[in-house]
Amino acid sequence: MLREWWTSRLSRTASSAARRLGYPDELAALAARPRRCKATWRPHLEATRRTLLEQGRCHGDRQGCALILGAGLLEDIPWRDLLEHFGMLRLVDAVFPLTTRRLATRQRGRLELMAHDLTGVIDALAAGRTTPIPSDRMPPALLQDVAWIASVNCLTQLPLAPVAWLLKQGSCETAAEAHGQAIIAAHLEQLTTAGPPCCLISERADRRYDRAGGILAATDYGPLLDPRLAASGARLLEAWDWLVHPPGELANGETEIRRVAAWALAIP
């Protein structure tokens, strides 16, 4: 717990509003889980790194930049290998821990950190607005000299803090969920309108099971993702299961498995 507290306190956020919405605490909790779940998370992390490296090789540009979205902890980013194919990696997230910032300092000129709110709603929510419109375009500063974009395990995570904040402020569950879906749709629009080719790695579905293996809850993002990905000409690269909550992580012996997929978005 002390380690998580220090991780949260020493994190740097895109704005004070991101700290109000709890991003540092979420980052600290996420940082602790790969240590506890090392064996069960390894196949997911290896599949993510392998896919990113394969796509990075395809679109490498030693004079250009790779834009990595959702890169805060760098656990799933093969950054050393990607630097063999790009002049620089621009790492984007709403919050960065001290460990990533120190690494960027040592790799100055090769790793560039940009603390940025991809949703575009954090400041507005913290200011009391309940229905801010998510950003469906990335700012030019993120896209400067970019040859390739990767959105890494963040698409379905982007709405979590905004939705939790809305519920805490009294929004009804239906309205909060609709806002979360709008954030996901806006991020897909960001990727398909950015210009450079993209690799999207994202949860596609999840299932929560009781200790006997019965399904307690299920979420399928297919109806939200598939039409937009098909319209962009996305090509499915690979899919795998991620035992994100092995036995012992959740109460009552519950477990959770996410179905993760990777797509290549070849933007004309």
N, C-alpha and C positions, 0 to 999 in steps of 0.2 A: 504493500500500500504506500509506503514511503517513496518507493521508486516511482510509482504512478503520480504521486503528488508533485515530485520534482519535475517529472516530464511535463506535466500540465503547466506548472508555474513558469518553466523556462521556455515554453513554446512561444513562437512568434506567429501572430495571426494577421490576416489580411486587413483587419480593422478591429477597433474596440468592440464593435457590434458582434463580430464573430466570437469574441471571448464571452460576451453576455449570453450568446446562444449556446455556449457550452462546448465549442469545438476543441479547445485544449483538453478538456476532460475526456471527450470521446477519443481523441488521439492517444492519450495516455492509456486508456483501457484497451484500445486496439493494439498498442505497442506491446502490452504485456501478454497478449494471447498467443503470438507465435512461439514465445518461450515456453508457455504451458502446453501448447498443442503441437510441438515441433514435429513429431512423427506423422500425425494425421494431416497436418497442413503441408508437409513437404511435397506430395504429388501435385497439389494445386500451385504452389509457388514455382516448382520446376516447370510445369506446363506453361504457366504465364511467361516465365523468363524465356523458355524455348521459343514460344510463339513470337514474342517481341523481337528476339534476336533474328529469327528467320525473316520476319518482315522488315526489320531494320537493314538487313543485308540487301534485300530487294530494292530498297529505296534510299540506300546510303548516298551521302553527298559530303565529301570531306571538306567542302567549302561552305556547307549549309548547316542547318540546325534541326535537331529533332525536338519536337514539342511533346513533352510527357505530362499528361493530365492525371491528377490523382497520385502524385509522386511523393507525398509527404514523408513516409517512413522509409522508402526505397527498398522495402523487404522483397518486393516482387519485380524490381527493375534491374536488369543485367547491365548496369550503367557502365562498368569497365569495358565490356564487350561492345556495347553500342558506340562508345567513344572511338572505337577502331573504324567506324563507318561514317561518323559525323564529326564536323569540326567542333560542335558544342551541343550539349543537351540543355534545353530550357525546361526546368522542373516547375510545375504549377500545382498549387494546392491552397486551400483556405488557411492551413496552419502547418508550420514546420517545427519539428523538435530540434533541440540543440544539436543532437548528433548529426542530422542532415546539414544544418547550417555550418558546423565545423568542417564537414567533409567538403562542402562547396567552397569554403575558404581555402582549404588545401588544394582544391582543384580549380582555383580561380582562372577564369577564361575558358574553362571546359564545361563546368557545371554552373548554370545560372539559375538562381531561385527567384521565383515570382510568386509572392503570396497574393492570391487573387481569388475572389468569390466567383466561381463559374456560374452559380445560379443567378446572380444579380439581384437577389432578394434579401440578403442578410441585413444590410443597413436599413432597408425600409421596414422589415419586420421588427427590428430593435427599436425603431422610431414609432412604432405603434400601428403601422398600416397592416391590414389583415389580408389584402388581396393584391400584393405587388405582382407585376407581370414579370415572369422569368426572362432572363436575357437569352435570345436565340442567335446571337452573333458574338464572336470573340473580338476583343479590341485589337486594333492594328499592332499594338506593342507586343502582344503575344505571338503574332504571326510573322513578325519581321524575320526574313531570311529562313523561314521554315520550309524544309523539304519533305517532312513526314511528321504525322501526328499520331500519337497513341493515347487512347483513353483507357486507363488501366484500373479495372475493378472498382470504378467509382460511379458508374451511371445510376445504379439503383440505390447508392448510398447518398447521393446528392440531396434527395428530399428529406432524409431522416431528421436532421436537426431542425430545418424549417417546419416540418410537420409536427414534431414534438413541441416546438415553441408555440405553434398555433393552438394546439390542444391545451397546452398549459395556460394560454391566454383566454381560453373559453370557446374557441371555435368548435363547431360540431364536427364529428368524425368524417362525415361525408364531404364537407367543404375542405377539410384539411387533406383528405385523401386526393380529392380532385386537384388541389394545388400541388401535391407531390407528383401526380401524373403529368401535370403541366411542366414541372421542372425537368422530368425525364425527357419529355417530348422536345423541350427547348434545347437540351444538351445534344440530342440527336441532330437537331437542326443546325446547331453550332458546327458539328463535325461535317455534315454534308454540304455546308455552304462555305467552309473555311478556304477551300481551294486545293491544298496539298492532299495526297493520298493519306488515308487514315487506317489505323488498326483499332478496332473496338473490342475490348475484352470485358465481359459483363456477366453477372448473374442473369440467367434466363428464367429460372424457376427455383422454388425452394419447398422443402417438405420438413415438417417437424413431427417426430415420432415419440410415442411413449416407450417405456422400458420394454414392453412386449412387442414392439414393432408396429403398433397401430398408428395410423396417421391422425395427428391432432390438428394440424393446420397445413394449408398448402397455398402457395401463391404462384401464379403463372403470368409472367410478363410478356408472353408471346403476343397476345392481342394488341398490346401497346407497341411492341418493338417490331414485329414482323412486317406490317404494312410499310412502315417508314424505311426499314432496311431494304425491303424488296424494291421500293421506289428509287433508292439510291444505287441500286445495282450491287448491293453488298454480297460478298461471297463468303460462305461459311468455311472457316479454316479448320476448326477443331472444336470439340466439346468434351467436357469431363465433369466428374462429380467431385465436390469439395465437402469433406466432412468438417464443416466449420465449427460445430459444437459436438465434440465427441462425448461419450459418457463421462460424467463428472463435472461438465461445464454448466449444465442447466439443472434446475431443480427437478426432483422426482425421477431422476434417471432418464430424462428426455434427451434426445439428440436432434440435430438439424443437419440436413444435407442440402447443399445448393448445386444446381446444375449450371455450370459456367460454359460460355461459348465465346469463340473468337471469330470476328469477321474482318475481312478486308473491304474497305470502302474505296473503290477506285473512282475518284471524282474526275469527270471529264473536264 
